[in-house]
């Protein structure tokens, strides 16, 4: 193993042991099912974009297979009355430590609810900045997630995590976007495409005229993708 890769994986291991530091509960989680219908099912975690909230992801509950329960989570960062996961500039640059801190907080929450609810598997769906969060979670725990969906978003650059890549497992990853999406710049798109091709089992779709949003046709394709890769046994 190259020295850089070994060092990177050692550092990631130390990050994993630090998860308990961020174990405070995530607030404002909207569930697709009541508490008495969650135990022992697949969990799909839905992560909204910057300057938004968990309600924006509730429409994707309709894309979940019958075996799954959805949890739309609000990001911890206040953005003038809305929410986000970490600060970023118009070019989508961000502080690596802020991205990792937010990701570790999510992982701590996932560890707790997985144990409480005995979920059989976990998948991620992220829109815009939520896709950057989903990608970071996958990079930190590449064997923990059954499938990932990224919509109109990007993979955040992270030299620390890149030192331990390519990932040891190629998780199915759906990437949907509009080629004319003005929010996600060309450099971010190019890096995202390269990273996904090298590290994931990629399914890529584009939707003309959709812009920086989630389209109806895209929701239908996400439903097909999740039905393919998630378990089918309904409780």
VMD Tcl script that draws the C-alpha trace (Angstrom):
set ca {
  {0.00 0.00 0.00}
  {1.41 3.45 -0.90}
  {2.55 5.51 2.07}
  {0.09 8.34 1.33}
  {-2.83 5.93 1.17}
  {-1.83 4.20 4.38}
  {-1.51 7.55 6.14}
  {-4.86 8.67 4.78}
  {-6.65 5.57 5.98}
  {-5.01 5.91 9.39}
  {-6.28 9.46 9.69}
  {-9.77 8.42 8.58}
  {-9.71 5.74 11.26}
  {-8.98 8.40 13.86}
  {-11.87 10.45 12.53}
  {-14.15 7.45 12.97}
  {-13.19 7.10 16.63}
  {-14.08 10.76 17.12}
  {-17.70 10.26 16.03}
  {-18.91 10.08 19.66}
  {-17.89 13.73 20.12}
  {-20.74 14.71 17.80}
  {-23.37 12.43 19.28}
  {-25.90 15.15 20.15}
  {-29.25 14.33 18.50}
  {-30.14 15.75 15.09}
  {-33.19 17.99 15.44}
  {-36.07 18.44 13.01}
  {-36.21 15.06 11.32}
  {-39.32 14.30 9.27}
  {-40.14 10.60 8.89}
  {-42.14 8.97 6.12}
  {-43.61 6.47 8.57}
  {-44.77 6.68 12.21}
  {-42.52 5.30 14.95}
  {-44.40 2.00 15.20}
  {-43.71 1.18 11.52}
  {-39.96 1.80 11.30}
  {-38.23 -1.02 13.12}
  {-36.40 -3.59 11.03}
  {-36.80 -1.78 7.71}
  {-34.45 -0.16 5.21}
  {-33.59 3.46 6.04}
  {-33.20 6.14 3.39}
  {-31.76 9.43 4.70}
  {-32.65 12.52 2.67}
  {-30.35 15.57 2.83}
  {-31.48 18.96 1.57}
  {-29.50 21.70 -0.15}
  {-27.96 24.93 1.14}
  {-30.50 27.54 2.27}
  {-33.34 25.04 2.43}
  {-34.81 22.57 4.91}
  {-36.04 19.04 5.42}
  {-39.49 19.80 3.97}
  {-37.92 20.22 0.52}
  {-36.99 16.52 0.50}
  {-40.35 15.12 1.62}
  {-41.58 14.86 -1.98}
  {-39.01 12.09 -2.49}
  {-40.79 9.89 0.04}
  {-42.93 8.78 -2.91}
  {-39.80 7.31 -4.56}
  {-39.08 4.93 -1.69}
  {-39.79 1.22 -2.10}
  {-42.27 -0.41 0.28}
  {-39.44 -1.96 2.26}
  {-37.96 1.44 3.17}
  {-38.65 4.26 5.57}
  {-37.42 7.77 4.84}
  {-35.90 10.34 7.19}
  {-35.56 13.91 5.88}
  {-33.00 15.63 8.11}
  {-32.47 19.36 8.65}
  {-28.86 20.58 8.45}
  {-27.36 22.11 11.63}
  {-26.18 25.38 10.06}
  {-28.48 28.41 10.26}
  {-28.56 30.27 6.94}
  {-30.66 33.35 7.62}
  {-33.70 31.41 8.78}
  {-33.10 28.45 6.48}
  {-30.55 25.66 6.91}
  {-27.40 24.15 5.44}
  {-24.68 21.63 6.23}
  {-21.56 23.82 6.00}
  {-20.54 27.22 4.68}
  {-19.52 27.54 1.04}
  {-18.74 30.28 -1.45}
  {-20.32 30.83 -4.91}
  {-17.65 28.56 -6.46}
  {-18.70 25.76 -4.06}
  {-15.44 25.93 -2.10}
  {-15.73 24.97 1.57}
  {-13.69 24.45 4.72}
  {-12.75 20.76 5.00}
  {-13.00 20.78 8.79}
  {-16.57 22.13 8.64}
  {-17.59 19.50 6.11}
  {-16.09 16.70 8.21}
  {-17.63 17.99 11.44}
  {-21.09 18.03 9.87}
  {-20.55 14.56 8.41}
  {-19.36 13.15 11.74}
  {-22.42 14.54 13.46}
  {-24.63 12.80 10.91}
  {-22.74 9.53 11.32}
  {-23.15 9.68 15.10}
  {-26.90 10.15 14.65}
  {-27.05 7.31 12.13}
  {-25.19 4.96 14.47}
  {-27.66 5.71 17.25}
  {-30.88 5.33 15.28}
  {-29.60 2.23 13.46}
  {-29.14 0.55 16.83}
  {-32.48 1.80 18.18}
  {-34.58 0.88 15.14}
  {-32.61 -2.18 13.94}
  {-32.56 -0.91 10.36}
  {-31.47 -3.59 7.89}
  {-29.58 -1.16 5.63}
  {-29.02 2.54 5.04}
  {-29.04 4.53 1.82}
  {-28.57 8.24 1.17}
  {-30.32 10.78 -1.05}
  {-28.88 14.29 -1.29}
  {-29.86 17.36 -3.29}
  {-27.25 20.03 -4.16}
  {-25.17 20.53 -0.98}
  {-26.92 17.45 0.38}
  {-25.19 15.45 -2.36}
  {-21.84 16.81 -1.14}
  {-22.77 15.60 2.36}
  {-23.88 12.19 1.08}
  {-20.61 11.83 -0.83}
  {-18.60 12.71 2.28}
  {-20.47 10.13 4.36}
  {-19.77 7.52 1.70}
  {-16.06 8.42 1.68}
  {-15.88 8.08 5.46}
  {-17.87 4.82 5.61}
  {-17.76 3.21 2.14}
  {-19.09 -0.14 3.41}
  {-21.98 1.28 5.43}
  {-24.37 2.34 2.68}
  {-26.42 0.22 0.32}
  {-26.93 2.94 -2.31}
  {-26.50 6.70 -2.78}
  {-28.50 9.19 -4.85}
  {-27.08 12.62 -5.73}
  {-29.31 15.21 -7.39}
  {-28.10 18.49 -8.92}
  {-25.05 18.44 -6.65}
  {-21.37 17.72 -6.46}
  {-18.66 15.79 -4.62}
  {-16.71 18.08 -2.28}
  {-12.95 18.13 -2.78}
  {-11.11 16.69 0.21}
  {-7.39 15.90 0.02}
  {-7.47 14.02 3.33}
  {-10.16 11.59 2.21}
  {-8.69 11.33 -1.29}
  {-5.49 9.88 0.21}
  {-7.41 6.68 1.03}
  {-9.02 6.28 -2.38}
  {-10.17 4.64 -4.57}
  {-12.80 3.33 -2.19}
  {-12.65 -0.37 -1.28}
  {-16.25 -0.92 -2.38}
  {-18.13 0.51 -5.37}
  {-21.52 1.45 -3.99}
  {-24.37 2.00 -6.51}
  {-24.63 5.76 -7.05}
  {-27.32 7.58 -9.04}
  {-26.29 11.04 -10.27}
  {-29.01 13.19 -11.81}
  {-28.63 16.74 -13.12}
  {-29.38 19.27 -15.85}
  {-26.36 20.00 -18.06}
  {-27.41 23.66 -18.02}
  {-27.62 23.89 -14.21}
  {-26.00 27.29 -13.56}
  {-25.44 26.64 -9.82}
  {-22.95 23.78 -10.22}
  {-19.90 25.11 -12.06}
  {-18.03 23.20 -14.75}
  {-15.00 22.43 -12.56}
  {-17.24 20.93 -9.88}
  {-19.07 18.83 -12.48}
  {-15.79 17.57 -13.97}
  {-14.36 16.62 -10.56}
  {-17.63 14.94 -9.55}
  {-17.77 12.89 -12.73}
  {-14.15 11.79 -12.36}
  {-14.59 10.88 -8.70}
  {-17.79 8.91 -9.28}
  {-16.33 6.99 -12.21}
  {-13.33 5.98 -10.09}
  {-15.08 5.24 -6.81}
  {-18.71 4.24 -7.37}
  {-20.95 2.03 -9.49}
  {-22.32 5.01 -11.38}
  {-25.72 5.50 -12.98}
  {-25.75 8.98 -14.55}
  {-28.82 10.72 -15.96}
  {-29.36 14.23 -17.34}
  {-32.65 16.13 -17.64}
  {-32.92 18.99 -20.11}
  {-34.73 22.10 -18.88}
  {-34.88 20.96 -15.24}
  {-32.47 23.58 -13.90}
  {-31.30 23.46 -10.30}
  {-34.23 21.54 -8.89}
  {-35.70 18.04 -8.68}
  {-37.83 17.10 -11.68}
  {-40.77 14.69 -11.85}
  {-38.99 12.45 -14.35}
  {-35.95 12.40 -12.12}
  {-38.07 11.31 -9.13}
  {-39.40 8.43 -11.23}
  {-35.86 7.35 -12.15}
  {-34.78 7.54 -8.51}
  {-37.69 5.27 -7.58}
  {-36.56 2.69 -10.14}
  {-32.96 2.93 -8.91}
  {-33.91 2.47 -5.25}
  {-36.21 -0.46 -6.02}
  {-33.31 -2.14 -7.80}
  {-30.78 -1.82 -5.01}
  {-32.81 -1.90 -1.80}
  {-34.36 -4.99 -0.21}
  {-37.91 -5.85 -1.18}
  {-39.33 -7.56 1.88}
  {-42.14 -5.44 3.27}
  {-42.64 -5.64 7.05}
}
mol new
graphics top color blue
foreach p $ca { graphics top sphere $p radius 0.5 }
foreach p [lrange $ca 0 end-1] q [lrange $ca 1 end] { graphics top cylinder $p $q radius 0.2 }
display resetview
